[in-house]
Amino acid sequence: MDEVLGSIRGEVKVAAQNLVCGLLIDTFNIIITPFDLFGEGRYCYTFHARCDENPSLVLEDGATRIFLNTRGTNRNEVSEELIQFLEYMEQSTLDVDIPDTNGNLIKIHNHVRQVKASEEIGVKFMQRWEEEAMWKREGREAGLAEGLNKGQTINQISIIRFQLLSKQMTPVQISDILGLSLAFVQQICDLLTTHPQEPDEKLADYFLSKNK
């Protein structure tokens, strides 16, 4: 009877362990450093939870911590793709050369370029608001209604450009958000679609001359 009970306890213990481990989600905490945190010259250090009293006893909690060192030296022990990624992290610029064979790194770099472009457009968006306030002040002081109209149009084109090209919004959505007429927004979107490289000021001149 004792043997039977012992066997049952063992089976219950294993079942409980499997249940707990099955409920835990695998997690990866990845830290990239521009220096060797552990001083062994490795590109990658991987850690799992172990018992201090018995290092052979591993806690199967699904948690993994990975430290990536951009200045590792053990090139023969890791993949060339990882080395290229870490070198990219060390010296990344928008015009950095990336091997054609490293598709994952190319995807990362393209995403970085998109984010950078969005940030620049966002800054330009805020600058346009400041410029509009300046145009309004100058317009009131000098009575230059035409200059004010052009300034407002440039500002609106800049905002619509951001919503259309970066946010991928439709003219209807842009019209609703900005409170502008759909006909006006549609004209600006058409101009931005056909002349995406033209500066806002030139597009404003073209729009105003066409709608006199």
C-alpha positions in Angstrom: 0.0 0.0 0.0 2.8 2.4 0.8 4.4 1.8 -2.6 1.0 2.5 -4.3 0.6 5.7 -2.3 4.1 6.8 -3.1 3.6 6.2 -6.7 0.3 8.2 -6.7 2.1 11.1 -4.8 4.8 11.1 -7.4 2.4 11.2 -10.3 0.4 14.0 -8.7 3.6 15.9 -8.1 4.7 15.6 -11.7 1.2 16.5 -12.9 1.2 19.6 -10.7 4.7 20.7 -12.0 3.6 20.2 -15.6 0.4 22.2 -14.9 2.3 25.1 -13.3 4.9 25.2 -16.0 2.3 25.0 -18.7 0.6 28.1 -17.3 3.8 30.1 -17.3 4.5 32.0 -20.5 8.0 32.0 -21.9 9.5 35.5 -21.4 12.7 36.9 -22.8 14.4 40.0 -21.3 17.0 41.2 -23.8 19.5 43.9 -22.8 21.9 45.4 -25.4 25.0 47.2 -24.0 27.9 49.0 -25.7 30.3 47.4 -23.3 31.2 43.9 -21.9 29.2 43.7 -18.7 30.8 40.4 -17.7 34.3 40.8 -19.1 34.5 37.5 -21.0 34.5 39.0 -24.5 31.3 37.3 -25.5 28.7 38.8 -27.9 25.9 37.0 -26.0 25.3 36.0 -22.4 22.2 33.9 -21.7 20.8 33.3 -18.2 18.1 31.0 -16.8 16.9 30.7 -13.2 19.0 28.2 -11.2 19.1 27.2 -7.5 22.0 28.8 -5.7 22.4 25.8 -3.5 22.2 23.4 -6.4 23.2 24.9 -9.8 22.0 21.8 -11.6 18.5 22.5 -10.4 16.9 24.8 -13.0 13.6 26.6 -12.4 11.5 25.9 -15.5 9.6 29.2 -15.3 10.1 30.1 -19.0 12.1 33.2 -18.1 15.3 33.9 -20.1 17.6 36.9 -19.7 19.9 37.7 -22.6 22.7 40.3 -22.5 24.1 41.3 -25.9 27.5 43.0 -26.0 28.1 45.1 -29.1 31.9 44.8 -28.6 32.2 41.1 -28.3 35.2 39.2 -29.7 34.1 35.6 -30.0 33.1 35.8 -33.7 33.4 32.1 -34.3 30.9 31.2 -31.6 27.9 33.2 -32.8 26.1 33.8 -36.1 27.3 36.4 -38.5 23.8 37.8 -38.6 23.9 38.6 -34.9 27.3 40.2 -35.2 26.1 42.4 -38.0 23.1 43.5 -35.9 25.2 44.4 -32.9 27.6 46.3 -35.2 24.6 48.1 -36.6 23.5 49.1 -33.1 27.0 50.4 -32.4 27.3 52.6 -35.5 23.8 52.9 -37.0 23.1 55.9 -39.2 20.4 56.4 -41.9 23.0 55.7 -44.7 24.7 52.7 -43.1 25.7 49.9 -45.4 23.8 46.7 -44.7 24.6 43.3 -46.4 21.9 42.3 -48.9 21.9 38.8 -47.3 20.7 40.1 -43.9 17.0 40.4 -44.5 16.1 40.8 -40.9 18.5 43.7 -40.4 17.2 45.4 -43.5 13.7 45.2 -42.1 14.8 46.8 -38.9 16.7 49.6 -40.7 13.6 50.3 -42.9 11.5 50.6 -39.7 14.0 52.9 -38.2 13.9 55.1 -41.2 10.1 55.3 -41.1 10.2 56.2 -37.4 12.8 58.9 -38.0 10.8 60.3 -40.9 7.7 60.4 -38.7 9.6 62.2 -36.0 10.9 64.8 -38.5 7.4 65.3 -39.8 6.1 65.7 -36.3 8.7 68.4 -35.6 7.8 70.1 -38.8 4.2 70.0 -37.8 4.9 71.8 -34.6 7.1 74.4 -36.4 4.2 75.1 -38.7 1.9 75.9 -35.8 4.5 78.4 -34.5 5.0 79.9 -38.0 1.2 80.3 -38.4 1.1 82.3 -35.1 3.9 84.5 -36.4 2.1 85.0 -39.7 -1.1 86.0 -37.9 0.7 88.6 -35.9 2.5 90.0 -38.9 -0.7 90.0 -40.9 -2.6 91.9 -38.2 0.2 94.4 -37.9 0.7 95.0 -41.6 -2.8 94.3 -42.8 -1.5 91.6 -45.1 -4.5 89.4 -45.5 -3.0 87.7 -48.5 0.1 86.7 -46.6 -2.0 85.4 -43.8 -4.0 83.3 -46.2 -0.9 81.8 -47.7 0.5 81.1 -44.3 -2.6 79.3 -43.2 -2.6 77.3 -46.5 1.0 76.2 -46.0 0.2 75.1 -42.4 -2.8 73.2 -43.5 -0.9 71.4 -46.3 1.8 70.4 -43.8 -0.7 69.0 -41.4 -2.6 67.1 -44.2 0.7 65.8 -45.5 1.5 64.3 -42.1 -2.0 62.7 -41.8 -2.0 61.4 -45.4 1.5 60.1 -45.9 2.5 59.1 -42.3 -0.8 58.1 -40.8 -2.2 56.7 -44.0 -5.5 58.4 -43.4 -8.2 59.0 -46.0 -9.4 62.5 -47.1 -12.7 61.9 -45.3 -10.9 61.0 -42.0 -8.6 64.0 -42.3 -11.5 66.3 -43.0 -13.4 65.1 -39.9 -10.3 65.4 -37.6 -9.2 68.8 -38.8 -12.6 70.3 -39.3 -11.8 71.3 -42.9 -14.1 70.9 -45.9 -13.8 67.7 -47.7 -13.4 69.5 -51.0 -10.4 71.4 -49.8 -8.8 68.4 -48.2 -9.4 66.3 -51.3 -7.6 68.9 -53.5 -4.6 69.0 -51.2 -4.5 65.2 -51.0 -4.5 65.1 -54.9 -1.6 67.6 -55.0 0.4 65.6 -52.4 -0.3 62.4 -54.3 0.9 63.7 -57.6 3.7 65.9 -56.3 4.9 64.3 -53.0 8.4 65.8 -53.2 7.3 69.4 -53.7 7.6 71.7 -50.6 4.5 72.9 -48.9 5.1 76.5 -49.9 5.2 75.6 -53.6 2.0 73.5 -53.3 0.3 76.4 -51.5 1.2 78.8 -54.3 -0.2 76.4 -56.9 -3.4 75.8 -54.9 -4.0 79.5 -54.3 -3.4 80.5 -57.9 -5.8 77.8 -59.0 -8.5 78.9 -56.6 -8.4 82.6 -57.0 
